C-alpha cells in the first residue's frame, strides 16, 4: 500500500497538491480497508484515511501505511484543516466516479482549487491495470475456488435441474469454500436461454441434449475471477458441435496472440474474424474481453475500438461467443495475465466441449 500511495503522489506531482479519493474500490486499493464510506487524502508527506465510527477499529487494524482519523460531522472542515496543515491549495478528485452532489459539497471550500479532469482517475486506473505478483496470487486463489465449484457442479448436473439451482450451487460452493463474495450475479442458462449473453437464471429446467452456459467467479481479498463454460447434458447436435468448434478456434487464436504490444482492437479482431469468416459475425455482438481485478470490469478492454496496447501485468478476459436467438448460444471464457513474452492463462479448466 505504501508503494501505491507513493506512485499516486508521483503521478500528481506538479498537477495538484493532494488527492481526495472517495470511490470505494480505490479507497480499498490504496489502504487495504474495505468500507462503504470514507475519504483518503494523499499528500506527498503523509496520507490519511478519514472514516466513521462504524469502521474505525477495523481501519486501525488494516490501514498500516496511512493515518486513520475518525470522521466528524463537519468532515469538510476536517479535510480543509488537513489541507491547511500540509499547505495544500489544489486537490485532484475522481472524475470517473465522483457524484455531482459530492462535488457540490467540495466546492463549499471556496479557497480550494479542484482538478476535475481525468488526472486522478486515470492515474488510479493506470496503477490498478498493472497487477503485482501479490495481486495475481489473490486472483489465482479466486479462480481456483471457482474452478472447484464447477467441478462440484458437474458431478451433479442433470436433466430436471433448474437454472436457479445451478446458479445457487455455484454460489454456495464458492462462498462456503473461502470466497468473500461472488464476482457478479452468476449467469446460469440452459436450452434456448443460452442465446442471451447475459440472461438471468429462472426456473427453466435442463433437458436431455441441452447446452448449459455458466458465467461466474469468486472474490478473494478484493480480487475477482471470471470464467464461462458451456457444457452439454447428453449428446449435442451437429450444429451445436460446429458452433462450439468455431468459438473454441476463435478463442485459441486470441489466446495465442495475447502479448505485450498487441492492442485490444487487434486481439478482438483475431477472434472476430474467425467467427465472421464462418458466417456468424452478426451473432458475436459484444467485445472479446475486459480487464479483471478489484472490479469485474476494468481496464484494459479488448474491443473493436480499443487501440491501447496490452502491457505486462494486465489481466484480460478472452471470451468469444456465438448466440443464435431461439436456438442456443456458446461462449467460452478464460482470462490471462500478460507477461513479458506472451501471456499466462489463469484458467485451468480445458476449453473442450464437456458432455455429461
N, C-alpha and C positions, 0 to 999 in steps of 0.2 A: 504493500500500500504506500509506503514511503516513496518508492521509486515512481509510482503513478502520480502522486502529488507533485513530485519534483518535475516530472515530464510535462505535466499540465502547466506548471508555473513557467517553464521554459517556453512552451508554445504560446503563452500570452505575453511574453516579455516584449515591452515596447508598444503593446496594444491596449493593455488595461492594467491597473494597479492590483486588482484582485478579481476573483471569480466568485459568484454566488450560485451554487448548484442546488437545485430543488427537485430534480427528477429522481424518482425512487430508485431506478436501476443505477443511475450514475452515482447517487449517494452511496449505494452499496459497493459499487465498483471502487470508489475512492477510499472508503473507510472500512469495508467489511461488515458494516452494520445494516441488517435488513429491517426496514421500518416503512410505515405508510405516510410518514411526515418527517419534516426536519429540514435543516439548511446546512450546507457545507460551505464555509468561507475559506478560500485558499489565498494566502498571501505568500510572497517569497520567503518570509521569515518563519511563518507558522501557519497551521491550518486548524480550523475549529469545526466541530460538529455541534450545532445547536439543536437540541432535541427535547421533546417534552417529557414530563414525569413518567408517562407510561413505559418509555423505553430507556430511561436514564440508567438504571442499574445494569441492564444488558449492554448498553453502549459503553459503559465504563469498563466492562469485561472484554469487549470486542474491538473497539476502535483504539488501537495502540499507537498510531502514528499521527494523531491529532488530539487537540484538547477538547474534551467533552464539556459542554456548557448547557445547563438546564434552561430550556426556553421559558421566557417570561411572557406575560400577556402583551406587553409592548415590545414585540420581537423586532420591529423595525428600528426601535431605539437601540436595542442590543446590537443589531447589525451596524447601525451608524456609529455607535461608540467604538466597536472593534475597528471599523474603518479609520476613524479618527486616531485611534491608538497606533495604527500602523501607517498613518499618513497617506491613506489611500483616498483618491478623489474620483477615480473611474472604476467601474465594475462591469465585467462581462457577464451576461446572462444567457440562458439556453434558449435560443430562438426556436429550436425544433420541438420544444415541449412546454415552454412557459405559457401559462394562460394569460389572456388579456386582463383578467381580473387581478391576478397576482402582479402583473407588470404595472397596472394602475396603482397598486399599493406601493410598489417600489418607488414610483415616481413622486410619491409624497416626500421622499428625501430630496428636497429641492436642490441641495448643494452637491448632489452626486450625479456624475455623467455616466450614463449606461451605454455599454457597447451591445447593441441589439442585433447585429448581423450574425452570420453563421460561425463566427470565430470560435466561440466556446463550444458550441455543439459539435462543430467539425473536429476540433481538437480532441474532444472526448471520444467521438466515433473513430477517429484515426487510431487512438490508443487502444480502444476496445477491439478493433478489427484484427490487430496482430496479437495472437494468443501466445502466452508464455507456456513453458512446459508444465507449470503448475495448473494452469487453466485447462490444458489438454488432458491432464490427469483426471480432472473433475468431469470433463466431457466424456472421456472413455468410461469412467465409472457409471455415469448416467446411461450410456449406451449399453453397457453390459447388463444393467438391470432391465432395460427394455428388451434386449435380446432374450434374456432368461424368461421374461414374461411371455414373449412369443412362443418360445419352446414349450412352456407350460400350457399355453392355449392350444397349440397344435395337437397335443396329446388328447384333447377333449373336444375339438371342433367336430360337429356332426350335424346332419340334417335335423331340422326342427329347432336348433338353437337360434335365438333372435339376434338381430344386430345389437340391441341394447345389452344383451347378455355377453356378447363378445367384447364390447367396449368395457363393460363392468369387470370382466375377468382380467383384462389387461390393466385397468386402472388399479384394481385391488391388489394385484400381484406387485405392481411397481411401488405402490405406497407402502405395502407391508414388507418390502424387501430393501428398504433403505432410501427410497426416493423422498425428498422433502415435498415434492409436488409432481404433477404430471405437466408435460411441456405445454399442452394446449388441450382443448376438448377432443378426446380421442375420436377419430373417424373410423367407423366400422360399418361396411356396406356389403350387401350381397345382391346377386342377381342383377336386374336392370338398374338398381340403385348405384351400382359401381360406375355408371356413366357420368355421375355427378362428382366432379373432382373434390369438392368439399361438402358432400352430402352430410345430413345429420342422422345418426342412427335412430331407428324406430323399432316397432315390433314385427317387422318383416322377418320371416323365418328362412333359414338356409334350406335350399332344396338340393337334391342329388344332381350333380353336374353344374352347380352354381360356382361362379367365381366369388371370392370374398376378398375385399380390399380393406386393408388396415393401415392407417397412418397415425403414428403415436410416438411418444417419447417420454423420458423421465428427466427430473431435475435433481442434481446433486450439488450442494454448496452454491446454489445460484446459477449453475450452468446446465444448459439443455442438451438433450439429444433429439434426433429426428430420423424416422425411418418409415418407409412404406413398403409393404409386401402384398402382392396379390397372389392368392393361392386358389386351388380348385378342390372342392369337396366332391370327389367322384372323378369321372372321366370328362375332360374338357372336349368341346367340339373342335373340329379342324380350324374353324375361324378363330376361336379363342387361342389356339396354339400359334396360329400365324401372327395374330396381333401381339401376343406376348413375345414372340421371337423378334418382331420389329422393334418393340420397345427395348428389349434387352440389348439388341445390337446397337441401338442408338445410345443407350447408357454406357455400354462398354467402350464405345468410341470416345465419348466425352470423358470417361474416367482415364482413358489412355492419353488424352490431350491435356488434361488439367496439370498446369505447371506455372511457375513464375513467368510473368510477361504475357501470358495469354489473357486476353480481355474477356470480360463477361459476355460480350457480344459474340466473340469467336467461339467460346465454349458452348453457348446456346445454339449457334448456327451449326456446329458439328453434329449435335444430336437432331436438331430440327430438320436439317437437310435430308438425313436418312429417312425420317418419318414422312417428309414431304415427297421424296422420290418414290416411296412405297405407295403414295396415293392418299395419305391420311393427314396432310398438313393442316387442314381445317379442323381436324379433331384433336390437335395439340394446341390449346388456346392459352396456356399460361407460360410463364418464364421457366427456364430449365432449373433454376435454383436460387438460393438465397443464403446469406450468412447465418450462422448459428453461434450463440454464445450465451450471454446473460439474458438475451431476448431470443425468442424462437425465430424471429425475422429481423435480421440486422444486416449491415454491410459486410462483405460485398454482395452484389447481385449478379447472377448470370442470366442476362436477359438481352433482348434484341437491340436495345439502345444503350447498353452499358459498355462504355469504351475504356473504363478504368482497368488497367492490367492487374491481375492477381499477384500477390506477394507472399513470400514465406511467412507462415504464421496465420494466414487466412484460413477460415473454416467455411466451406460452402457445400450446399446440397447439390446433388445431381439427380434429378427426378423427372425424366421424360414420361409422357403418358399419351395414350390414345383413348378417346371417350366417344362411344357410339350411342347416342341417345336412344332410349327404349330397348337397347340390347345389352351392352355391358361395357366396362372400361377396364383398362390396365394401367397401373402406374408402378414403377419400381424406383425406390429412393434410397440411395446411400448418401453419406456425407464424408468429405475428405478434408484433411489438413494439407495445405500447400506447403511443400518442403523446398529446400534449395534446388533440387534437381527434378522435381516432379510433384507427386502427391502421395499421401499415406491414407489409405481408405480406413476410416474409423468404424466401418460397418463390417461385421464378421459373418453375417448370415448370407449364404450364397444367393445370387440373383437368378438362379434357375427356377423354373416353374415347379412348385411343390404341389403334388396331387395326393390327397388324403383318401 
